[in-house]
Each structure stands twice: as C-alpha cells, then as structure tokens.
Amino acid sequence: MLAKDGPTFWKCWQSKFEGRPNCTQVDDCTKPEVIAENFMHYFSKIYIPNSDSRAMSLYKEYMLQRQNYFGFPFAADDIIFDTELVSKVIYDLKVGKAPDLAGLTAEHLQRAHHVLPVILSKLLQLIIMVRHVPVWFGHSYNPS
C-alpha cells in the first residue's frame, strides 16, 4: 500500500476495511472528544526528549541556523514565475484534498478570478527578488 498513489491507496483501503464496524469505544470511552484527549495525553507522555537540556540546546542551535538561512544560492534572473507557469500549476492541482490553514482548497484557486495567477506570479517573483519568504508560508499546522 505504501507504493500506491492517493486514489489507489484509498480504493485499496476501502476494499480491505469497508463494511467492518467502526470503533466507537476506546478504554470504555465513547465520546470522540474524550478519546482524542486520552490519545493526546498518552502520546505526550511517551514522546518526550531523553534530556530536556539537550533538546533545548538543539532547538536553540536550529533557530540560530534558521534565522540566517536563505536556501540554495541562485540568481533571481534564473527563476521566473510567469503567469503561464502559475496558471498551469493551479490547473494541475488535485481537487478533493484537505484545505490549508486558511481554509483554501484547490477548488478555490481553480475557480478564482483569472487575475489570480498574475498576482501570484508577481508575488513569487518579488519573493525571489528580495530573497525573503513570509513566515506564514512555512506554517503547516495550526498551533492553537
């Protein structure tokens, strides 16, 4: 199953597990909120660093390296995000996927006004030119 693409994986998954009763009780709990809370407490106790001081020193070292990191050096003229490229990328996005942190999906981008690829290409070109990526570009989860 590891070698399958998304749709093939889920088709295989459903063929193996479809029709089986869903688990509605874990450790005598039936409320999803309580079950999720219990999982969170269990895994937060298991996955902790061996040494708090070492974990903190590694975190500080990482943050020091990260603040001066600019990625692989290249000339801004070498990379061009033109409107055609951005339009193609948006068109090729797979639909039906989970939204990002702002709630945007591929469908939002594909059905947006036709000026969106123009704006995005200018934004990406500007990011390359000034060599600064906005912090929120790197967010992959909601910490709250």
C-alpha positions as a LaTeX table, in Angstrom:
\begin{tabular}{lrrr}
\hline
Residue & $x$ (\AA) & $y$ (\AA) & $z$ (\AA) \\
\hline
Met1 & 0.00 & 0.00 & 0.00 \\
Leu2 & 2.99 & 2.33 & 0.52 \\
Ala3 & 3.74 & 2.38 & $-3.21$ \\
Lys4 & 0.21 & 3.37 & $-4.27$ \\
Asp5 & $-0.85$ & 6.90 & $-5.23$ \\
Gly6 & $-3.61$ & 8.63 & $-3.23$ \\
Pro7 & $-6.76$ & 7.43 & $-5.02$ \\
Thr8 & $-5.42$ & 3.89 & $-5.48$ \\
Phe9 & $-4.41$ & 3.75 & $-1.81$ \\
Trp10 & $-7.88$ & 4.72 & $-0.60$ \\
Lys11 & $-9.57$ & 2.34 & $-3.03$ \\
Cys12 & $-7.42$ & $-0.49$ & $-1.68$ \\
Trp13 & $-8.00$ & 0.67 & 1.91 \\
Gln14 & $-11.78$ & 0.70 & 1.44 \\
Ser15 & $-11.72$ & $-2.75$ & $-0.16$ \\
Lys16 & $-9.94$ & $-4.16$ & 2.89 \\
Phe17 & $-11.78$ & $-2.30$ & 5.64 \\
Glu18 & $-15.15$ & $-1.33$ & 4.15 \\
Gly19 & $-18.12$ & $-2.91$ & 5.87 \\
Arg20 & $-16.30$ & $-3.51$ & 9.12 \\
Pro21 & $-17.86$ & $-1.81$ & 12.12 \\
Asn22 & $-16.24$ & 1.44 & 13.12 \\
Cys23 & $-14.62$ & 1.54 & 16.52 \\
Thr24 & $-16.86$ & 3.64 & 18.74 \\
Gln25 & $-15.33$ & 2.79 & 22.10 \\
Val26 & $-11.76$ & 3.10 & 23.40 \\
Asp27 & $-10.96$ & 2.22 & 27.01 \\
Asp28 & $-14.65$ & 2.44 & 27.96 \\
Cys29 & $-14.91$ & 5.93 & 26.43 \\
Thr30 & $-17.46$ & 6.62 & 23.69 \\
Lys31 & $-17.22$ & 10.39 & 23.27 \\
Pro32 & $-14.83$ & 11.33 & 20.44 \\
Glu33 & $-13.59$ & 14.37 & 22.37 \\
Val34 & $-12.64$ & 12.25 & 25.41 \\
Ile35 & $-10.98$ & 9.62 & 23.20 \\
Ala36 & $-8.94$ & 12.31 & 21.40 \\
Glu37 & $-7.96$ & 13.88 & 24.73 \\
Asn38 & $-6.84$ & 10.48 & 26.06 \\
Phe39 & $-4.75$ & 9.87 & 22.93 \\
Met40 & $-3.15$ & 13.28 & 23.31 \\
His41 & $-2.25$ & 12.66 & 26.96 \\
Tyr42 & $-0.92$ & 9.17 & 26.22 \\
Phe43 & 1.32 & 10.21 & 23.32 \\
Ser44 & 2.52 & 13.40 & 25.03 \\
Lys45 & 3.85 & 11.25 & 27.89 \\
Ile46 & 5.53 & 8.73 & 25.57 \\
Tyr47 & 7.21 & 11.05 & 23.09 \\
Ile48 & 9.34 & 13.28 & 25.27 \\
Pro49 & 13.04 & 14.06 & 24.92 \\
Asn50 & 15.55 & 11.98 & 26.84 \\
Ser51 & 17.21 & 15.16 & 28.04 \\
Asp52 & 15.38 & 18.47 & 28.33 \\
Ser53 & 18.62 & 20.43 & 28.34 \\
Arg54 & 19.88 & 18.67 & 25.18 \\
Ala55 & 16.53 & 19.18 & 23.45 \\
Met56 & 16.64 & 22.88 & 24.32 \\
Ser57 & 20.24 & 23.28 & 23.11 \\
Leu58 & 19.37 & 21.56 & 19.81 \\
Tyr59 & 16.32 & 23.79 & 19.42 \\
Lys60 & 18.42 & 26.93 & 20.05 \\
Glu61 & 21.07 & 25.74 & 17.59 \\
Tyr62 & 18.39 & 25.09 & 14.98 \\
Met63 & 16.81 & 28.52 & 15.48 \\
Leu64 & 20.21 & 30.24 & 15.19 \\
Gln65 & 20.92 & 28.46 & 11.92 \\
Arg66 & 17.43 & 29.08 & 10.62 \\
Gln67 & 17.47 & 32.86 & 11.10 \\
Asn68 & 20.36 & 33.22 & 8.64 \\
Tyr69 & 19.24 & 30.55 & 6.19 \\
Phe70 & 18.39 & 31.77 & 2.70 \\
Gly71 & 18.27 & 28.50 & 0.80 \\
Phe72 & 20.36 & 27.44 & $-2.15$ \\
Pro73 & 22.09 & 30.42 & $-3.76$ \\
Phe74 & 20.89 & 31.33 & $-7.23$ \\
Ala75 & 20.47 & 34.41 & $-9.35$ \\
Ala76 & 16.99 & 35.93 & $-9.25$ \\
Asp77 & 17.06 & 36.13 & $-13.04$ \\
Asp78 & 17.40 & 32.33 & $-13.29$ \\
Ile79 & 13.95 & 31.65 & $-11.84$ \\
Ile80 & 10.87 & 33.10 & $-13.39$ \\
Phe81 & 7.37 & 32.58 & $-12.09$ \\
Asp82 & 5.40 & 33.78 & $-15.06$ \\
Thr83 & 1.61 & 33.82 & $-15.28$ \\
Glu84 & 1.56 & 30.82 & $-17.59$ \\
Leu85 & 3.53 & 28.67 & $-15.13$ \\
Val86 & 1.36 & 29.68 & $-12.17$ \\
Ser87 & $-1.81$ & 29.07 & $-14.19$ \\
Lys88 & $-0.60$ & 25.59 & $-15.16$ \\
Val89 & 0.29 & 24.71 & $-11.56$ \\
Ile90 & $-3.14$ & 25.86 & $-10.35$ \\
Tyr91 & $-4.87$ & 23.94 & $-13.15$ \\
Asp92 & $-2.92$ & 20.75 & $-12.32$ \\
Leu93 & $-3.78$ & 20.83 & $-8.59$ \\
Lys94 & $-5.68$ & 17.75 & $-7.47$ \\
Val95 & $-9.16$ & 18.53 & $-6.22$ \\
Gly96 & $-10.80$ & 16.98 & $-3.19$ \\
Lys97 & $-7.80$ & 17.46 & $-0.91$ \\
Ala98 & $-7.79$ & 18.93 & 2.59 \\
Pro99 & $-7.73$ & 22.74 & 2.84 \\
Asp100 & $-4.73$ & 24.72 & 4.01 \\
Leu101 & $-4.63$ & 26.63 & 7.30 \\
Ala102 & $-6.65$ & 29.48 & 5.81 \\
Gly103 & $-9.29$ & 27.05 & 4.59 \\
Leu104 & $-8.34$ & 27.36 & 0.90 \\
Thr105 & $-8.61$ & 24.34 & $-1.36$ \\
Ala106 & $-7.50$ & 23.63 & $-4.92$ \\
Glu107 & $-11.07$ & 24.33 & $-5.99$ \\
His108 & $-10.84$ & 27.87 & $-4.58$ \\
Leu109 & $-7.76$ & 28.59 & $-6.66$ \\
Gln110 & $-9.13$ & 26.95 & $-9.79$ \\
Arg111 & $-12.40$ & 28.86 & $-9.63$ \\
Ala112 & $-10.87$ & 32.19 & $-8.62$ \\
His113 & $-10.81$ & 35.25 & $-10.87$ \\
His114 & $-8.44$ & 34.96 & $-13.82$ \\
Val115 & $-6.23$ & 37.72 & $-12.42$ \\
Leu116 & $-5.10$ & 35.43 & $-9.54$ \\
Pro117 & $-2.22$ & 33.80 & $-11.48$ \\
Val118 & $-0.98$ & 37.27 & $-12.47$ \\
Ile119 & $-0.95$ & 38.42 & $-8.84$ \\
Leu120 & 0.62 & 35.19 & $-7.58$ \\
Ser121 & 3.33 & 35.26 & $-10.24$ \\
Lys122 & 4.22 & 38.83 & $-9.28$ \\
Leu123 & 4.25 & 37.88 & $-5.58$ \\
Leu124 & 6.50 & 34.87 & $-6.18$ \\
Gln125 & 8.84 & 36.89 & $-8.38$ \\
Leu126 & 9.06 & 39.55 & $-5.66$ \\
Ile127 & 9.86 & 36.90 & $-3.04$ \\
Ile128 & 12.69 & 35.64 & $-5.23$ \\
Met129 & 13.95 & 39.15 & $-5.92$ \\
Val130 & 14.13 & 40.26 & $-2.26$ \\
Arg131 & 15.08 & 36.78 & $-1.03$ \\
His132 & 12.56 & 36.84 & 1.79 \\
Val133 & 9.83 & 34.26 & 2.28 \\
Pro134 & 6.96 & 35.36 & 4.53 \\
Val135 & 6.88 & 33.43 & 7.80 \\
Trp136 & 3.35 & 32.17 & 7.21 \\
Phe137 & 4.49 & 30.37 & 4.04 \\
Gly138 & 6.14 & 27.83 & 6.33 \\
His139 & 3.17 & 27.14 & 8.56 \\
Ser140 & 1.86 & 23.64 & 8.17 \\
Tyr141 & $-0.34$ & 23.29 & 11.22 \\
Asn142 & $-2.48$ & 25.42 & 13.46 \\
Pro143 & $-0.71$ & 25.75 & 16.83 \\
Ser144 & $-3.86$ & 26.87 & 18.64 \\
\hline
\end{tabular}
